[in-house]
Amino acid sequence: MDKKFIVFAGCSFTWGQGLWSYLETDEHVPSYEEYIFDNYPLPSGSHSIRKKLRFPTLVANHFEKTEIVKKLNGGTDEESIRFLHEVFDTSKNDYHLTDISCDYDDVEYIIFQTTQIYRSPFYFTHLGHKYKITPSCDGCKLDSLDKITFDVINGHHETRMNTFDIFFDWMVSNGYDVNDFIKIIHDNTVNEIENTLKFFETKGIKTKILCWQDEQLSRIFDSKFLSDKFIYLNYDGKKYKTIEYLYGDYPELLLKNDSSVLHNPGSDEHPSKKCHEIIADSIIKNIENV
């Protein structure tokens, strides 16, 4: 059976944030600040060129497949996992990450791009109740704590807590310190990614993983399953484990530093057109074992 699709799970890097900076138009193309903070509208053609230039499209075109990408910008590793399951959910009840439904036999590959690990919430149970805690993206502070309830009438419901006392009580009762909590978050997040990819492998779908930052690397390379599926980024005769490391040697691969943009991207630190091409080429070569 001919497999028609490659599914790409990831954050704004996979979605193609900012690639409208290469749009040939006389209309005003908003900078990163205008688009993100001022909700400035994008001119016509912006999403067409975003999709055309992003690495999922480049990879899919190479293999004569159709790419499936989450329709929303940004996201978390947890959201990427939910997106993957939604792709194969034909009911689409209360789902908003994709309008596409596939059979497992329709998909050749899943490419999972990790994002900042602290974007994902952490769930824990204390004294018989379930809670969700959300750290800041850099992991330096706690943003929110929600109590989760579920009943047949109201369904899933989250109630924002005014303090973090319950979380600290949970840590104390389990003998955890901050370093323990950090390790738990890292392990749980990467474990969920690994279990998800293993599930889809059992459905006959091949899987790959690549990283924006290095937060997941240690856990990934502790796993033979994930390390065997890891995509290195190859550029200028060098091999990089993360997009962030690639940026370190070649800062011009950030949109904000790319002299070839046609419009001011502002402070946009997402991948440039050239960087998307490097990522795509690395994925293609990994798949082809070049």
C-alpha positions in Angstrom: 0.0 0.0 0.0 1.3 3.4 -0.9 1.8 5.6 2.1 0.8 9.2 1.3 1.8 11.2 4.3 4.7 12.3 6.6 3.5 13.8 9.9 5.7 16.5 11.5 5.1 17.2 15.2 6.8 20.3 16.7 6.4 23.9 17.8 6.7 27.1 15.9 10.0 25.9 14.3 8.1 23.1 12.5 5.1 25.4 11.8 7.3 27.9 10.0 7.0 31.0 12.2 8.3 34.2 10.4 8.9 32.7 7.0 6.6 35.4 5.5 9.7 37.6 5.8 10.5 36.3 2.4 7.2 37.2 0.8 7.4 39.3 -2.3 4.8 42.0 -1.6 4.4 45.7 -1.3 2.1 45.2 1.7 3.4 45.7 5.1 4.8 42.4 6.6 4.8 42.6 10.4 7.9 42.1 12.5 8.0 39.5 15.1 6.9 42.0 17.8 4.0 43.3 15.7 2.8 39.8 14.9 3.2 38.3 18.3 2.4 41.1 20.7 0.3 43.5 18.6 -1.7 40.9 16.7 -0.8 42.7 13.4 -2.4 40.9 10.5 -0.4 39.1 7.9 -0.8 40.1 4.3 -2.2 37.7 1.7 0.2 35.0 0.6 2.0 34.8 4.0 0.8 31.4 4.9 1.4 30.0 1.4 5.1 31.0 1.5 5.4 29.9 5.1 4.2 26.4 4.1 6.3 26.4 0.9 9.6 27.2 2.7 9.3 25.3 5.9 11.3 22.0 6.3 8.2 19.7 6.5 7.2 20.7 3.0 10.7 20.4 1.7 11.1 16.9 3.1 7.6 15.8 2.0 8.1 17.1 -1.6 11.5 15.2 -1.8 9.8 11.9 -1.0 6.7 12.8 -3.1 4.5 12.7 0.0 2.1 15.2 1.6 3.1 16.8 4.9 0.8 16.9 7.9 1.6 19.7 10.4 -0.3 21.0 13.4 -2.4 23.9 12.3 -1.5 26.1 15.3 1.7 28.1 15.8 3.9 27.3 18.9 3.1 24.5 21.3 4.6 22.0 23.8 5.9 18.5 23.6 2.7 17.4 25.3 0.6 19.2 22.7 2.7 17.5 19.9 1.8 14.1 21.4 -1.9 15.1 21.5 -1.6 16.3 17.9 -0.2 12.9 16.7 -3.1 11.1 18.3 -5.6 13.5 16.8 -4.2 12.9 13.3 -5.6 9.3 13.5 -8.8 10.2 15.4 -11.7 10.1 12.9 -14.2 11.5 15.3 -12.4 14.8 16.0 -14.7 15.6 19.0 -13.4 18.7 20.8 -10.1 18.6 18.9 -8.5 21.7 17.4 -4.9 20.8 16.4 -5.6 19.3 13.0 -8.5 18.8 10.7 -6.9 15.8 9.0 -7.7 12.2 9.7 -5.6 9.3 8.5 -5.4 5.6 8.8 -2.1 4.3 10.2 -1.4 2.7 6.9 -1.5 6.1 5.2 1.6 7.5 7.1 5.2 6.6 6.2 7.0 8.6 8.9 6.5 10.7 12.0 9.2 13.4 12.6 9.1 14.7 16.1 10.8 18.0 16.8 11.2 18.6 20.5 10.6 22.1 22.0 11.5 23.7 25.4 10.8 21.0 28.0 9.3 23.3 30.6 6.6 24.4 28.3 4.8 21.1 29.0 2.7 21.0 32.2 3.5 18.4 34.9 0.8 16.3 36.4 0.8 14.8 39.9 -1.6 13.3 42.4 -1.7 14.4 46.1 -4.1 13.2 48.8 -6.3 11.6 46.2 -6.6 14.7 43.9 -5.0 15.4 40.6 -3.1 18.6 39.8 -1.3 20.3 36.9 1.6 22.5 37.5 3.1 24.7 34.7 6.6 26.1 35.1 8.0 29.0 33.1 9.6 28.2 29.7 13.1 28.5 31.2 12.2 26.5 34.3 13.2 29.2 36.7 9.8 29.7 38.3 6.3 28.2 38.6 3.6 29.9 36.6 0.4 28.2 37.7 -1.1 25.3 39.6 -4.5 23.9 38.7 -6.7 21.2 40.4 -8.2 18.8 37.9 -11.6 17.3 38.3 -13.8 15.1 36.1 -17.4 14.1 36.3 -19.9 12.7 33.8 -21.9 16.0 33.8 -19.2 18.7 33.6 -16.4 16.6 32.1 -12.8 17.7 32.5 -12.5 20.9 34.6 -9.4 22.8 35.9 -9.5 25.2 38.9 -6.7 27.6 39.3 -5.1 27.5 42.8 -4.1 30.7 44.6 -0.9 29.3 46.1 1.6 26.5 45.3 1.3 25.1 48.8 -0.2 21.8 47.6 2.7 21.3 45.2 5.3 22.0 47.9 3.4 19.6 50.3 3.6 16.9 47.6 7.3 17.4 47.2 7.9 17.2 50.9 5.7 14.2 51.4 7.8 12.4 48.7 11.2 13.6 49.9 11.9 15.5 46.7 14.1 18.6 46.3 14.3 20.9 43.3 16.9 18.8 41.5 14.6 15.7 41.9 11.7 17.7 40.4 13.8 18.8 37.5 14.9 15.2 36.8 11.3 14.0 37.1 10.1 16.6 34.5 12.9 15.7 32.1 12.3 11.9 32.5 8.5 12.1 32.3 8.5 14.3 29.2 11.0 12.2 27.2 9.4 9.0 28.4 6.1 10.2 27.0 7.7 11.0 23.7 9.4 7.6 23.6 6.2 5.7 24.5 4.3 7.7 21.9 6.8 6.9 19.1 7.0 3.3 20.1 3.2 3.1 19.9 3.2 4.4 16.3 6.0 2.1 15.4 3.7 -0.8 16.4 1.3 0.6 13.8 3.8 0.3 11.1 4.9 4.0 11.1 8.6 4.8 11.1 9.6 7.5 13.5 12.4 10.1 13.9 13.3 12.7 16.5 15.3 16.0 16.3 15.9 18.7 18.9 15.7 22.5 19.0 17.5 22.7 22.4 19.6 20.3 24.4 17.3 19.8 27.4 16.3 16.3 26.2 19.6 15.1 24.9 20.9 13.2 27.9 17.7 11.3 28.3 17.4 10.6 24.5 20.9 9.2 24.4 20.2 7.0 27.4 17.6 5.3 25.2 18.7 3.0 22.4 15.3 3.4 20.9 15.5 7.2 20.7 19.2 7.5 20.0 18.7 5.1 17.0 16.1 7.5 15.6 17.9 10.7 16.4 18.5 13.2 13.5 21.8 15.1 13.5 21.9 18.4 11.7 24.7 18.5 9.1 26.1 21.8 7.7 29.4 22.9 6.4 31.1 19.6 7.1 30.0 19.7 10.8 27.4 17.6 12.7 25.1 19.2 15.3 22.8 17.7 17.9 20.4 20.6 18.1 19.2 23.6 16.1 20.4 25.8 19.0 24.0 24.4 18.6 23.8 25.1 14.9 22.7 28.7 15.7 25.8 29.0 18.0 28.2 28.6 15.1 26.0 30.3 12.4 23.9 33.0 14.0 23.0 34.2 10.5 20.6 31.2 10.4 18.3 33.1 12.7 15.7 35.2 10.9 16.7 38.3 12.7 20.3 38.0 11.4 19.5 36.9 7.8 20.4 39.6 5.3 18.3 37.9 2.6 14.9 38.6 4.2 12.6 41.0 2.2 11.0 42.5 5.3 12.1 43.4 8.8 11.7 40.3 11.0 12.4 42.3 14.2 13.9 40.1 17.0 12.6 36.8 15.4 15.0 34.0 16.5 13.2 31.3 14.5 14.9 29.5 11.7 15.7 31.3 8.4 14.9 30.0 5.0 18.4 28.6 4.8 18.1 27.0 8.2 14.9 25.2 7.1 16.8 23.9 4.1 19.5 22.6 6.3 17.1 20.9 8.6 15.2 19.4 5.6 18.4 18.1 4.0 19.5 16.5 7.3 16.2 14.7 7.7 16.3 13.5 4.1 19.8 12.2 4.4 18.9 10.5 7.7 16.0 8.8 6.2 18.0 7.8 3.2 20.9 6.8 5.4 23.3 8.9 3.4 
